[in-house]
Amino acid sequence: MPKVALTANEVEHARQHASTVALVWVSGIALDETGPEPLAGGGTPLVLDPWNIEAGELRPVAFEYELPGG
C-alpha cells in the first residue's frame, strides 16, 4: 500500500473533520515533456471518502529542530 507524507496540520484536520474529509491518491501519472511545457495525464486514483485517518497506520517520521539562540 502506498505511503503518504502528511503535515501535523493535515493530521489534525483529518481527525477533527473525519466524516467530511477525503484522501485521493493518484498513481501511474504519465508525464509528457516533449512540448514547450510538461503535460501530465492518465493515472489511477485510489479514493478514501470519507477518510478515517485512524483506520491506517500513522507514524511520526520527521522532526523540526530550532537552532539555539534562533
LINKA-V105479 format. One record per backbone hydrogen bond with DSSP energy under -0.5 kcal/mol. NH is the residue of the N-H (numbers start at 1). CO is the residue of the C=O. E is the energy in kcal/mol with one decimal. If there is no record, write none. Layout:
NH/CO/E, NH/CO/E
//
This chain:
11/7/-2.0, 12/8/-2.3, 13/9/-2.6, 14/10/-2.5, 15/11/-2.1, 16/12/-2.3, 17/13/-1.9, 18/15/-0.8, 20/17/-2.1, 21/17/-0.8, 23/48/-2.3, 25/46/-2.6, 27/25/-0.5, 27/44/-2.2, 30/41/-2.9, 32/30/-0.5, 32/39/-3.0, 33/31/-0.7, 39/32/-2.1, 41/30/-2.1, 43/28/-0.6, 44/27/-3.1, 46/25/-2.9, 48/23/-3.0, 48/46/-0.5, 49/47/-0.6, 50/21/-0.6, 51/21/-3.0, 52/50/-0.7, 53/51/-0.9, 55/52/-2.0, 56/53/-0.9, 58/56/-0.6, 59/57/-0.6, 67/65/-0.6, 70/67/-1.9
//
